[in-house]
């Protein structure tokens, strides 16, 4: 189960890994916490009449197309996008948005989904949300709370039969080492790197998130499905943007993995890992898994 803040997050964070596990026979469910209603239109070609005034509906259509590309199931938790407040100081969050929903309420809603789907593994964001969007930070908080509560029969007894998730991971995608490797390849080919400005602004004191990575999944052959899912989110992804700047052959040769950090585990495993299911023994007799893992 991959828990994400907005439609399109699932396609930019761990998408090839999900596609890989689907192809290997695992069931994968994406839980989208909000509808992305307050997201900007980031693709200039989609910033046209008839899109902005129905953005919530459009983003649901895009999400359905992305899920089909990856082969995953998808469900909505039903909360409203909080938006990304800008200003100094930033304005207050809009009333009724996801980030302001009491944590106990949104945790119960996610626990219901966990107990129904019964995953062995969950994927979410780290404590920083990947970047400081209030919905991403709240996504981390809700995911961790649901991970703890879903197996406790005393928590939310009306939310279904208890189910204990074995492991929860954080996705890590903005990795400096990866950008450097691609930038070096552009230079070797006499081309200017699309990451040159980003790397120039990098503060070395921040370190690199690779120091937190525990698990790398080899999934380069599924990068085309990832890109198909990304392009499905046409309001959010510019096909001429940086997501597609590095030739596919370079990506598959130079960095054919996606990176995760093991947040918590209830099973024994050896770090580093190459499989999110490491240490988990699937019960082939369990009718809820259909003979496979989730």
BADOTI-798040 format. One line per 8 residues: their letters; for each residue x, y, z of N, C-alpha, C. Coordinates in Angstrom, 1 decimal, always signed. Layout:
N
a) X Y Z X Y Z X Y Z; ...
***
This chain:
294
xxxxxxxx) +0.8 -1.2 +0.0 +0.0 +0.0 +0.0 +0.9 +1.2 +0.0; +0.7 +2.1 -1.0 +1.4 +3.4 -1.1 +0.5 +4.5 -0.7; +0.8 +5.3 +0.3 +0.0 +6.4 +0.8 +0.6 +7.7 +0.3; -0.2 +8.4 -0.5 +0.3 +9.7 -1.1 -0.7 +10.8 -0.8; -0.1 +12.0 -0.8 -0.8 +13.2 -0.5 -1.8 +13.7 -1.6; -1.3 +13.7 -2.8 -2.0 +14.2 -4.0 -1.9 +13.3 -5.2; -2.9 +13.3 -6.1 -2.7 +12.6 -7.3 -1.5 +13.2 -8.1; -0.7 +12.4 -8.6 +0.6 +12.6 -9.3 +1.8 +12.2 -8.4
xxxxxxxx) +1.6 +12.3 -7.0 +2.7 +11.9 -6.1 +3.1 +10.5 -6.3; +2.1 +9.6 -6.6 +2.4 +8.2 -6.7 +3.2 +7.9 -8.0; +3.2 +8.8 -9.0 +3.9 +8.6 -10.2 +5.3 +9.1 -10.2; +5.6 +10.0 -9.3 +6.9 +10.6 -9.2 +7.7 +10.0 -8.0; +7.1 +9.2 -7.2 +7.7 +8.6 -6.0 +7.5 +7.1 -5.9; +8.4 +6.3 -6.4 +8.3 +4.9 -6.3 +7.4 +4.2 -7.3; +7.1 +4.9 -8.4 +6.2 +4.3 -9.4 +6.7 +3.1 -10.1; +8.0 +3.1 -10.5 +8.5 +1.9 -11.2 +8.6 +0.7 -10.2
xxxxxxxx) +8.8 +1.0 -8.9 +8.8 -0.1 -8.0 +7.5 -0.7 -7.9; +6.4 +0.1 -7.8 +5.1 -0.5 -7.8 +4.7 -1.3 -9.0; +5.1 -0.7 -10.2 +4.9 -1.4 -11.5 +5.6 -2.8 -11.5; +6.8 -2.8 -10.9 +7.6 -4.1 -10.9 +6.8 -5.1 -10.0; +6.4 -4.7 -8.9 +5.7 -5.7 -8.0 +4.4 -6.1 -8.6; +3.7 -5.2 -9.3 +2.4 -5.7 -9.9 +2.8 -6.7 -11.0; +3.8 -6.5 -11.8 +4.2 -7.5 -12.8 +4.6 -8.8 -12.2; +5.1 -8.8 -11.0 +5.5 -10.0 -10.3 +4.4 -10.7 -9.5
xxxxxxxx) +3.2 -10.2 -9.6 +2.0 -10.8 -9.1 +1.5 -10.3 -7.7; +2.2 -9.2 -7.2 +1.7 -8.6 -6.0 +0.5 -7.7 -6.2; -0.3 -7.6 -5.3 -1.4 -6.6 -5.3 -0.9 -5.3 -4.7; -1.1 -4.2 -5.4 -0.6 -2.9 -5.0 -1.8 -1.9 -4.9; -2.0 -1.2 -3.8 -3.1 -0.2 -3.7 -2.4 +1.1 -3.4; -2.8 +2.1 -4.2 -2.4 +3.5 -3.9 -3.6 +4.2 -3.2; -3.3 +4.8 -2.1 -4.3 +5.6 -1.3 -3.9 +7.0 -1.5; -4.8 +7.8 -2.1 -4.6 +9.2 -2.4 -5.4 +10.0 -1.3
xxxxxxxx) -4.7 +10.8 -0.5 -5.4 +11.4 +0.7 -6.3 +12.6 +0.3; -5.9 +13.3 -0.7 -6.6 +14.5 -1.1 -6.8 +14.5 -2.6; -7.7 +15.4 -3.1 -8.0 +15.4 -4.5 -7.1 +16.4 -5.3; -6.2 +17.0 -4.6 -5.3 +17.9 -5.3 -6.0 +19.2 -5.9; -7.1 +19.5 -5.3 -7.9 +20.6 -5.8 -7.2 +22.0 -5.9; -6.2 +22.2 -5.0 -5.6 +23.5 -4.9 -4.2 +23.5 -5.6; -3.9 +22.4 -6.3 -2.6 +22.4 -7.0 -2.6 +23.3 -8.2; -1.4 +23.9 -8.5 -1.3 +24.7 -9.6 -1.3 +23.9 -10.9
xxxxxxxx) -1.6 +24.5 -12.0 -1.4 +23.8 -13.3 +0.0 +24.1 -13.8; +0.8 +23.1 -13.8 +2.3 +23.2 -14.0 +2.7 +23.0 -15.5; +1.7 +22.5 -16.3 +2.0 +22.3 -17.7 +1.3 +23.4 -18.5; +2.0 +24.3 -19.1 +1.4 +25.5 -19.8 +0.4 +25.1 -20.8; +0.6 +23.9 -21.4 -0.4 +23.5 -22.5 -1.8 +23.2 -21.9; -1.8 +22.9 -20.6 -3.1 +22.6 -20.0 -3.7 +23.7 -19.2; -3.1 +24.9 -19.2 -3.6 +26.1 -18.6 -4.5 +26.8 -19.5; -5.7 +26.2 -19.8 -6.6 +26.7 -20.8 -8.0 +26.7 -20.2
xxxxxxxx) -9.0 +27.4 -20.7 -10.3 +27.4 -20.2 -10.9 +26.0 -20.2; -11.7 +25.7 -19.2 -12.3 +24.4 -19.1 -11.5 +23.4 -18.3; -10.3 +23.8 -17.9 -9.5 +22.9 -17.0 -9.5 +23.5 -15.6; -9.1 +24.7 -15.4 -9.0 +25.3 -14.1 -10.4 +25.2 -13.3; -11.5 +25.4 -14.0 -12.8 +25.5 -13.4 -13.3 +24.1 -13.0; -12.7 +23.0 -13.5 -13.0 +21.7 -13.2 -11.8 +20.9 -12.8; -10.9 +21.5 -12.1 -9.6 +20.9 -11.8 -9.7 +19.6 -10.9; -10.7 +19.6 -10.0 -10.9 +18.4 -9.2 -11.2 +17.2 -10.0
xxxxxxxx) -12.2 +17.4 -10.9 -12.6 +16.3 -11.8 -11.5 +15.9 -12.7; -10.8 +16.9 -13.3 -9.7 +16.6 -14.2 -8.6 +15.7 -13.5; -8.3 +16.1 -12.2 -7.2 +15.4 -11.5 -7.7 +13.9 -11.2; -8.9 +13.7 -11.0 -9.4 +12.4 -10.8 -9.3 +11.5 -12.1; -9.6 +12.2 -13.2 -9.4 +11.5 -14.5 -7.9 +11.2 -14.7; -7.1 +12.1 -14.4 -5.6 +11.8 -14.6 -5.2 +10.7 -13.7; -5.7 +10.7 -12.5 -5.3 +9.6 -11.5 -5.7 +8.3 -12.0; -6.9 +8.2 -12.6 -7.4 +6.9 -13.1 -6.5 +6.4 -14.3
xxxxxxxx) -6.0 +7.3 -15.1 -5.1 +6.9 -16.2 -3.8 +6.5 -15.7; -3.3 +7.2 -14.7 -2.0 +6.8 -14.1 -2.0 +5.5 -13.5; -3.1 +5.2 -12.7 -3.2 +3.9 -12.1 -3.3 +2.8 -13.1; -4.0 +3.0 -14.2 -4.1 +2.0 -15.2 -2.7 +1.8 -15.9; -1.9 +2.8 -16.0 -0.6 +2.6 -16.6 +0.3 +1.8 -15.7; +0.2 +2.0 -14.4 +1.1 +1.2 -13.5 +0.5 -0.1 -13.1; -0.8 -0.3 -13.4 -1.5 -1.6 -13.0 -1.9 -1.7 -11.6; -1.9 -0.6 -10.9 -2.3 -0.6 -9.5 -3.8 -0.3 -9.3
xxxxxxxx) -4.2 -0.7 -8.1 -5.5 -0.3 -7.6 -5.4 +1.1 -7.0; -6.5 +1.9 -6.9 -6.3 +3.2 -6.3 -7.6 +3.6 -5.6; -7.5 +4.3 -4.5 -8.7 +4.7 -3.7 -8.4 +6.1 -3.2; -9.5 +6.9 -2.9 -9.4 +8.2 -2.4 -9.8 +8.2 -0.9; -9.0 +8.9 -0.1 -9.4 +9.0 +1.3 -10.5 +10.2 +1.5; -10.5 +11.1 +0.5 -11.6 +12.0 +0.4 -11.4 +13.4 +1.0; -10.2 +13.7 +1.4 -9.9 +15.0 +2.0 -9.6 +16.1 +1.0; -9.6 +17.3 +1.4 -9.4 +18.5 +0.5 -8.0 +19.0 +0.6
xxxxxxxx) -7.4 +19.1 -0.5 -6.0 +19.7 -0.7 -5.9 +21.0 +0.2; -4.8 +21.0 +0.9 -4.5 +22.2 +1.8 -3.9 +23.4 +1.0; -3.3 +23.1 -0.2 -2.6 +24.1 -0.9 -1.2 +24.3 -0.2; -0.3 +25.0 -0.9 +1.0 +25.3 -0.4 +1.1 +26.8 -0.1; +0.9 +27.1 +1.2 +0.9 +28.6 +1.6 +2.2 +29.2 +1.2; +2.1 +30.4 +0.7 +3.3 +31.2 +0.3 +3.3 +32.6 +0.9; +4.4 +33.1 +1.4 +4.5 +34.4 +2.0 +5.3 +34.4 +3.3; +5.6 +35.5 +3.8 +6.4 +35.6 +5.0 +5.8 +36.7 +5.9
xxxxxxxx) +5.0 +36.2 +6.9 +4.7 +34.8 +7.2 +3.7 +34.3 +6.3; +3.7 +32.9 +6.2 +2.7 +32.3 +5.3 +1.3 +32.5 +5.8; +0.3 +32.6 +4.9 -1.1 +32.8 +5.4 -1.6 +31.5 +6.1; -2.7 +31.6 +6.9 -3.2 +30.4 +7.5 -3.8 +29.5 +6.5; -3.8 +28.2 +6.8 -4.3 +27.2 +5.9 -5.9 +27.3 +5.8; -6.4 +27.0 +4.7 -7.8 +27.2 +4.5 -8.7 +26.2 +5.4; -9.8 +26.7 +5.8 -10.6 +26.0 +6.7 -11.1 +24.7 +6.0; -11.1 +23.6 +6.8 -11.6 +22.3 +6.3 -10.6 +21.5 +5.4
xxxxxxxx) -9.3 +22.0 +5.3 -8.4 +21.3 +4.5 -7.8 +20.1 +5.2; -7.1 +19.2 +4.5 -6.6 +18.0 +5.1 -5.7 +18.2 +6.3; -4.8 +19.2 +6.1 -3.8 +19.4 +7.2 -4.4 +19.8 +8.5; -5.6 +20.3 +8.5 -6.3 +20.8 +9.7 -7.2 +19.8 +10.3; -7.5 +18.7 +9.5 -8.4 +17.6 +10.1 -7.7 +17.0 +11.3; -8.4 +16.8 +12.4 -7.8 +16.2 +13.6 -7.1 +14.8 +13.2; -5.9 +14.6 +13.7 -5.1 +13.4 +13.3 -5.9 +12.2 +13.6; -6.6 +12.1 +14.7 -7.4 +10.9 +15.1 -8.4 +10.6 +14.0
xxxxxxxx) -9.0 +11.6 +13.5 -10.0 +11.4 +12.4 -9.5 +10.8 +11.2; -8.4 +11.4 +10.7 -7.8 +10.9 +9.4 -7.1 +9.6 +9.6; -6.6 +9.4 +10.8 -5.9 +8.1 +11.1 -7.0 +7.0 +11.0; -8.1 +7.2 +11.6 -9.2 +6.2 +11.6 -9.6 +5.9 +10.1; -9.7 +6.9 +9.3 -10.1 +6.7 +7.9 -9.1 +5.8 +7.2; -7.8 +6.1 +7.5 -6.7 +5.3 +6.8 -6.7 +3.9 +7.4; -6.9 +3.7 +8.7 -6.9 +2.4 +9.3 -8.0 +1.5 +8.7; -9.1 +2.1 +8.3 -10.2 +1.4 +7.7 -9.7 +0.8 +6.4
xxxxxxxx) -9.0 +1.6 +5.6 -8.4 +1.1 +4.3 -7.4 +0.0 +4.6; -6.5 +0.2 +5.5 -5.5 -0.8 +5.8 -6.1 -2.1 +6.2; -7.1 -2.1 +7.1 -7.7 -3.3 +7.6 -8.5 -4.0 +6.5; -9.0 -3.3 +5.5 -9.7 -3.9 +4.4 -8.7 -4.5 +3.4; -7.7 -3.8 +3.1 -6.7 -4.3 +2.1 -5.7 -5.3 +2.6; -5.3 -5.1 +3.9 -4.4 -6.0 +4.6 -3.0 -6.1 +3.9; -2.4 -4.9 +3.8 -1.0 -5.0 +3.2 +0.0 -5.5 +4.1; +1.1 -6.1 +3.6 +2.3 -6.5 +4.3 +3.2 -5.3 +4.4
xxxxxxxx) +3.2 -4.4 +3.4 +4.2 -3.3 +3.4 +3.4 -2.0 +3.1; +3.8 -0.9 +3.7 +3.3 +0.4 +3.4 +4.4 +1.3 +3.0; +4.1 +2.2 +2.1 +5.1 +3.2 +1.6 +4.5 +4.6 +1.9; +5.3 +5.5 +2.4 +4.8 +6.9 +2.7 +6.0 +7.8 +2.6; +5.9 +9.0 +3.2 +7.0 +10.0 +3.2 +7.7 +10.0 +4.5; +8.9 +10.6 +4.6 +9.6 +10.8 +5.9 +9.0 +12.0 +6.6; +9.6 +12.3 +7.8 +9.0 +13.3 +8.6 +9.0 +14.7 +8.0; +9.8 +14.9 +7.0 +9.8 +16.2 +6.3 +8.9 +16.2 +5.1
xxxxxxxx) +8.2 +15.1 +4.8 +7.2 +15.1 +3.8 +7.9 +15.0 +2.4; +9.2 +14.8 +2.3 +9.9 +14.9 +1.0 +10.1 +16.3 +0.6; +9.2 +17.2 +0.9 +9.3 +18.7 +0.8 +8.2 +19.2 +1.7; +8.4 +20.5 +2.2 +7.5 +20.9 +3.3 +6.2 +21.4 +2.9; +5.4 +20.6 +2.2 +4.0 +20.9 +1.9 +3.2 +20.3 +3.1; +2.3 +21.1 +3.6 +1.5 +20.6 +4.8 +0.8 +19.3 +4.6; +0.4 +19.0 +3.4 -0.3 +17.7 +3.1 +0.7 +16.6 +3.2; +1.9 +16.8 +2.7 +3.0 +15.8 +2.7 +3.4 +15.5 +4.1
xxxxxxxx) +3.6 +16.5 +4.9 +3.9 +16.3 +6.3 +2.8 +15.5 +7.1; +1.6 +16.0 +6.8 +0.4 +15.3 +7.4 +0.3 +13.8 +6.9; +0.7 +13.6 +5.7 +0.6 +12.3 +5.1 +1.6 +11.3 +5.9; +2.7 +11.8 +6.3 +3.7 +11.1 +7.1 +3.0 +10.8 +8.4; +2.5 +11.8 +9.1 +1.9 +11.6 +10.4 +0.8 +10.6 +10.4; -0.1 +10.7 +9.4 -1.3 +9.8 +9.4 -0.8 +8.4 +9.0; +0.1 +8.3 +8.1 +0.6 +6.9 +7.8 +1.2 +6.2 +9.0; +2.1 +6.9 +9.7 +2.7 +6.3 +10.8 +1.7 +6.0 +11.9
xxxxxxxx) +0.7 +6.8 +12.1 -0.3 +6.6 +13.1 -1.1 +5.4 +12.8; -1.4 +5.2 +11.5 -2.2 +4.1 +11.0 -1.4 +2.8 +11.1; -0.1 +2.9 +10.8 +0.8 +1.7 +10.9 +0.7 +1.2 +12.3; +0.7 +2.0 +13.3 +0.7 +1.6 +14.7 -0.7 +1.1 +15.2; -1.7 +1.8 +14.7 -3.1 +1.5 +15.2 -3.8 +0.4 +14.5; -3.4 +0.1 +13.2 -4.2 -0.9 +12.5 -4.2 -2.3 +13.1; -3.2 -2.7 +13.8 -3.1 -4.0 +14.4 -3.6 -4.1 +15.8; -4.0 -2.9 +16.4 -4.4 -2.8 +17.8 -5.9 -3.0 +17.9
xxxxxxxx) -6.4 -4.1 +18.5 -7.9 -4.3 +18.5 -8.6 -3.2 +19.4; -7.8 -2.5 +20.2 -8.5 -1.5 +21.1 -8.6 -0.2 +20.4; -7.9 +0.0 +19.2 -8.0 +1.3 +18.5 -9.0 +1.1 +17.4; -9.9 +2.0 +17.3 -10.9 +2.1 +16.2 -11.6 +0.7 +16.0; -12.2 +0.1 +17.0 -12.8 -1.2 +16.9 -13.9 -1.3 +15.8; -14.5 -0.2 +15.4 -15.5 -0.2 +14.4 -14.9 -0.1 +13.0; -13.6 +0.0 +12.9 -13.0 +0.2 +11.6 -12.5 -1.1 +10.9; -13.0 -2.2 +11.4 -12.6 -3.5 +10.8 -11.8 -4.3 +11.7
xxxxxxxx) -11.6 -5.6 +11.3 -10.7 -6.5 +12.1 -9.3 -6.1 +12.0; -8.6 -6.2 +13.2 -7.2 -5.7 +13.2 -6.3 -6.4 +12.2; -5.3 -5.6 +11.7 -4.3 -6.1 +10.7 -3.0 -5.5 +11.0; -2.0 -6.2 +11.2 -0.7 -5.7 +11.6 +0.2 -5.6 +10.3; +0.6 -4.5 +9.9 +1.4 -4.3 +8.8 +2.9 -4.6 +9.2; +3.6 -5.3 +8.3 +4.9 -5.8 +8.7 +6.0 -4.7 +8.7; +5.9 -3.8 +7.6 +7.0 -2.8 +7.4 +6.4 -1.6 +6.8; +7.0 -0.4 +7.1 +6.7 +0.8 +6.5 +7.9 +1.5 +6.0
xxxxxxxx) +7.9 +2.0 +4.8 +9.1 +2.7 +4.2 +8.7 +4.1 +3.8; +9.8 +4.9 +3.7 +9.7 +6.3 +3.2 +10.4 +6.3 +1.8; +9.7 +7.0 +0.9 +10.3 +7.1 -0.4 +11.3 +8.2 -0.4; +12.4 +8.1 -1.2 +13.4 +9.1 -1.4 +13.7 +9.2 -2.9; +13.4 +10.4 -3.4 +13.6 +10.6 -4.9 +14.6 +11.7 -5.2; +14.6 +12.8 -4.4 +15.5 +13.9 -4.8 +16.9 +13.6 -4.2; +17.7 +12.9 -4.9 +19.0 +12.4 -4.4 +20.1 +13.1 -5.2; +21.0 +13.8 -4.5 +22.0 +14.5 -5.1 +23.0 +13.6 -5.9
xxxxxxxx) +23.4 +12.5 -5.4 +24.3 +11.6 -6.1 +23.7 +11.3 -7.5; +22.4 +11.1 -7.6 +21.8 +10.7 -8.8 +21.9 +11.9 -9.8; +21.6 +13.1 -9.3 +21.7 +14.2 -10.2 +23.1 +14.5 -10.7; +24.1 +14.3 -9.8 +25.5 +14.4 -10.2 +25.9 +13.5 -11.3; +25.4 +12.2 -11.1 +25.8 +11.2 -12.1 +25.2 +11.5 -13.5; +24.0 +12.0 -13.5 +23.3 +12.4 -14.8 +24.0 +13.7 -15.3; +24.4 +14.6 -14.5 +25.0 +15.8 -14.9 +26.4 +15.5 -15.6; +27.1 +14.6 -15.0 +28.4 +14.2 -15.5 +28.2 +13.6 -16.9
xxxxxxxx) +27.2 +12.9 -17.1 +26.9 +12.3 -18.4 +26.6 +13.3 -19.4; +25.8 +14.3 -19.1 +25.5 +15.4 -20.0 +26.8 +16.1 -20.4; +27.7 +16.3 -19.5 +29.0 +17.0 -19.8 +29.9 +16.1 -20.7; +29.9 +14.8 -20.5 +30.6 +13.9 -21.3 +30.2 +14.0 -22.8; +28.9 +14.3 -22.9 +28.3 +14.4 -24.3 +28.3 +15.8 -24.8; +29.0 +16.7 -24.1 +29.1 +18.1 -24.6 +27.8 +18.9 -24.4; +26.9 +18.4 -23.5 +25.6 +19.1 -23.4 +25.5 +19.7 -22.0; +24.7 +20.8 -21.9 +24.5 +21.4 -20.6 +23.5 +20.6 -19.7
xxxxxxxx) +23.9 +20.4 -18.5 +23.0 +19.6 -17.6 +21.8 +20.4 -17.2; +20.6 +19.8 -17.2 +19.4 +20.4 -16.7 +19.4 +20.6 -15.2; +20.4 +20.0 -14.5 +20.5 +20.0 -13.1 +21.6 +21.0 -12.6; +22.2 +21.7 -13.6 +23.3 +22.5 -13.2 +23.0 +23.6 -12.2; +21.9 +24.3 -12.4 +21.5 +25.4 -11.5 +21.1 +24.8 -10.1; +20.4 +23.7 -10.1 +20.0 +23.0 -8.9 +21.2 +22.6 -8.1; +22.2 +22.0 -8.7 +23.3 +21.5 -8.0 +24.2 +22.7 -7.5; +24.2 +23.8 -8.2 +25.0 +25.0 -7.8 +24.4 +25.6 -6.5
xxxxxxxx) +23.1 +25.4 -6.3 +22.5 +26.0 -5.1 +22.5 +25.0 -4.0; +23.0 +23.8 -4.2 +23.0 +22.8 -3.1 +23.8 +23.2 -1.9; +23.3 +23.2 -0.8 +24.0 +23.5 +0.5 +24.7 +22.2 +1.0; +26.0 +22.1 +0.9 +26.7 +20.9 +1.4 +26.4 +20.5 +2.8; +26.1 +21.5 +3.6 +25.8 +21.2 +5.0 +24.5 +20.3 +5.2; +23.7 +20.3 +4.1 +22.5 +19.5 +4.2 +22.7 +18.0 +4.1; +23.9 +17.7 +3.6 +24.2 +16.3 +3.4 +23.4 +15.7 +2.2; +23.4 +14.4 +2.1 +22.6 +13.8 +1.0 +21.7 +12.7 +1.6
xxxxxxxx) +20.5 +12.6 +1.1 +19.5 +11.7 +1.6 +20.0 +10.2 +1.4; +20.9 +10.0 +0.5 +21.4 +8.6 +0.4 +21.9 +8.0 +1.7; +22.3 +8.9 +2.6 +22.8 +8.4 +3.9 +21.6 +7.8 +4.7; +20.4 +8.0 +4.3 +19.2 +7.5 +5.0 +18.7 +6.2 +4.3; +19.1 +6.1 +3.0 +18.5 +5.0 +2.2 +19.0 +3.6 +2.8; +18.0 +2.7 +2.9 +18.3 +1.4 +3.4 +18.0 +0.3 +2.3; +17.2 +0.7 +1.3 +16.7 -0.2 +0.4 +16.7 +0.4 -1.0; +17.3 -0.4 -2.0 +17.3 +0.1 -3.4 +16.6 -1.1 -4.2
xxxxxxxx) +15.6 -0.7 -5.0 +14.9 -1.6 -5.8 +15.3 -1.4 -7.3; +15.8 -2.5 -7.9 +16.2 -2.4 -9.3 +15.0 -2.5 -10.1; +14.6 -1.5 -10.8 +13.4 -1.4 -11.6 +13.5 -0.6 -12.8; +14.7 -0.5 -13.4 +14.9 +0.3 -14.6 +14.0 -0.1 -15.8; +13.7 -1.4 -15.9 +12.9 -1.8 -17.0 +11.4 -1.3 -16.9; +11.1 -0.8 -15.7 +9.7 -0.3 -15.5 +9.7 +1.3 -15.6; +10.8 +1.9 -15.9 +10.8 +3.4 -16.0 +9.9 +3.9 -17.1; +9.7 +3.2 -18.2 +8.8 +3.6 -19.2 +7.3 +3.7 -18.7
xxxxxxxx) +6.9 +2.7 -17.9 +5.6 +2.7 -17.3 +5.5 +3.9 -16.3; +6.6 +4.1 -15.5 +6.6 +5.3 -14.7 +6.3 +6.6 -15.4; +7.0 +6.7 -16.6 +6.9 +7.9 -17.4 +5.5 +8.0 -18.0; +4.9 +6.9 -18.4 +3.5 +6.9 -18.9 +2.6 +7.4 -17.8; +2.8 +7.0 -16.6 +1.9 +7.4 -15.5 +2.1 +8.9 -15.2; +3.4 +9.4 -15.3 +3.7 +10.8 -15.1 +2.9 +11.6 -16.1; +3.0 +11.2 -17.4 +2.4 +12.0 -18.5 +0.9 +12.0 -18.3; +0.3 +11.0 -17.7 -1.1 +10.9 -17.5 -1.6 +12.1 -16.6
xxxxxxxx) -0.7 +12.6 -15.7 -1.0 +13.8 -14.9 -0.7 +15.0 -15.7; -1.4 +15.3 -16.8 -1.1 +16.3 -17.7 -1.1 +17.7 -17.2; -1.9 +18.0 -16.1 -2.0 +19.3 -15.6 -0.7 +19.6 -14.7; -0.1 +18.5 -14.2 +1.0 +18.6 -13.3 +2.4 +18.4 -13.9; +2.5 +17.7 -15.0 +3.7 +17.3 -15.5 +3.9 +17.9 -16.9; +4.9 +18.7 -17.1 +5.2 +19.3 -18.4 +6.1 +18.2 -19.2; +5.6 +17.7 -20.3 +6.3 +16.7 -21.0 +7.7 +17.2 -21.5; +7.9 +18.5 -21.5 +9.1 +19.1 -21.9 +10.0 +19.5 -20.7
xxxxxxxx) +9.5 +19.1 -19.5 +10.2 +19.5 -18.3 +11.3 +18.6 -17.9; +11.8 +18.8 -16.7 +13.0 +18.1 -16.2 +12.8 +16.7 -15.9; +11.6 +16.3 -15.7 +11.3 +14.9 -15.4 +11.7 +14.0 -16.6; +11.7 +14.5 -17.8 +12.0 +13.7 -19.0 +13.3 +14.2 -19.7; +14.1 +15.0 -18.9 +15.3 +15.5 -19.6 +16.4 +14.5 -19.8; +16.5 +13.5 -19.0 +17.6 +12.5 -19.1 +17.1 +11.4 -20.0; +17.9 +11.0 -21.0 +17.5 +9.9 -21.9 +17.2 +8.6 -21.1; +16.2 +7.9 -21.5 +15.9 +6.7 -20.8 +17.0 +5.7 -20.7
xxxxxxxx) +17.8 +5.6 -21.8 +19.0 +4.7 -21.8 +20.0 +5.0 -20.7; +20.2 +6.3 -20.5 +21.1 +6.8 -19.5 +20.6 +6.4 -18.1; +19.3 +6.7 -17.9 +18.7 +6.4 -16.6 +18.8 +4.9 -16.3; +18.5 +4.1 -17.2 +18.5 +2.6 -17.0 +19.9 +2.1 -16.8; +20.9 +2.8 -17.4 +22.3 +2.3 -17.3 +23.0 +2.9 -16.0; +22.7 +4.2 -15.8 +23.5 +4.9 -14.7 +22.8 +4.8 -13.3; +21.5 +4.7 -13.3 +20.8 +4.7 -12.0 +19.5 +3.9 -12.1; +19.5 +2.6 -12.2 +18.3 +1.8 -12.5 +17.5 +1.4 -11.3
xxxxxxxx) +17.6 +2.2 -10.2 +17.0 +1.8 -9.0 +16.1 +3.0 -8.5; +15.2 +2.6 -7.5 +14.5 +3.6 -6.7 +14.8 +3.3 -5.3; +14.8 +4.4 -4.5 +15.4 +4.4 -3.2 +14.3 +4.6 -2.1; +14.5 +3.8 -1.0 +13.6 +3.8 +0.1 +14.3 +3.7 +1.4; +13.7 +4.2 +2.5 +14.2 +4.1 +3.8 +13.3 +3.3 +4.7; +13.7 +2.3 +5.3 +12.9 +1.4 +6.2 +12.6 +2.3 +7.4; +11.3 +2.7 +7.6 +11.0 +3.5 +8.7 +10.8 +2.7 +10.0; +10.0 +1.6 +9.9 +9.7 +0.7 +11.0 +9.5 -0.7 +10.4
xxxxxxxx) +9.9 -1.7 +11.2 +9.6 -3.0 +10.8 +9.3 -3.9 +12.0; +8.4 -4.9 +11.7 +8.1 -5.9 +12.7 +8.6 -7.3 +12.4; +9.5 -7.3 +11.4 +10.1 -8.5 +11.0 +11.6 -8.3 +10.9; +12.4 -9.4 +11.0 +13.9 -9.3 +10.9 +14.3 -9.1 +9.5; +15.2 -8.2 +9.2 +15.7 -8.1 +7.8 +17.2 -7.6 +7.9; +17.9 -7.8 +6.9 +19.3 -7.3 +6.8 +19.4 -6.1 +5.9; +20.1 -5.1 +6.4 +20.3 -3.8 +5.7 +21.7 -3.9 +5.1; +21.9 -3.5 +3.8 +20.9 -3.0 +2.9 +20.0 -4.0 +2.3
xxxxxxxx) +18.9 -3.6 +1.8 +17.9 -4.5 +1.2 +17.8 -4.2 -0.3; +17.3 -5.2 -1.0 +17.0 -5.1 -2.4 +15.5 -5.5 -2.7; +14.7 -5.6 -1.7 +13.4 -6.1 -1.8 +12.5 -5.5 -0.6; +11.4 -4.9 -0.9 +10.6 -4.3 +0.1 +10.0 -5.4 +1.0; +9.9 -6.6 +0.4 +9.3 -7.8 +1.1 +10.4 -8.6 +1.9; +11.6 -8.1 +1.9 +12.6 -8.9 +2.6 +12.2 -9.1 +4.1; +12.3 -10.4 +4.5 +12.0 -10.8 +5.8 +10.6 -11.2 +6.0; +9.7 -11.0 +5.0 +8.3 -11.3 +5.1 +8.0 -12.6 +4.4
xxxxxxxx) +7.4 -13.5 +5.2 +7.0 -14.8 +4.6 +5.5 -14.7 +4.3; +5.1 -14.7 +3.1 +3.7 -14.7 +2.7 +3.0 -16.0 +3.1; +1.8 -15.9 +3.6 +1.0 -17.1 +3.9 +0.2 -17.4 +2.7; +0.6 -18.5 +2.0 -0.1 -18.8 +0.7 -1.5 -19.4 +1.0; -1.8 -19.7 +2.3 -3.1 -20.2 +2.6 -4.1 -19.1 +3.0; -3.5 -17.8 +3.1 -4.4 -16.7 +3.5 -5.2 -16.3 +2.4; -6.6 -16.4 +2.4 -7.4 -16.1 +1.3 -7.4 -14.6 +1.0; -7.0 -13.8 +2.0 -7.0 -12.3 +1.7 -5.8 -11.9 +0.8
xxxxxx) -4.8 -12.7 +0.6 -3.7 -12.4 -0.2 -3.8 -13.0 -1.6; -4.7 -13.9 -1.8 -4.8 -14.6 -3.1 -3.5 -15.4 -3.4; -2.7 -15.8 -2.4 -1.5 -16.5 -2.6 -0.3 -15.7 -2.8; -0.5 -14.4 -2.8 +0.7 -13.5 -3.0 +0.8 -12.5 -1.8; +1.7 -11.5 -2.0 +1.9 -10.5 -1.0 +1.4 -9.2 -1.4; +1.2 -8.3 -0.4 +0.7 -7.0 -0.7 +1.6 -6.0 -0.1
***
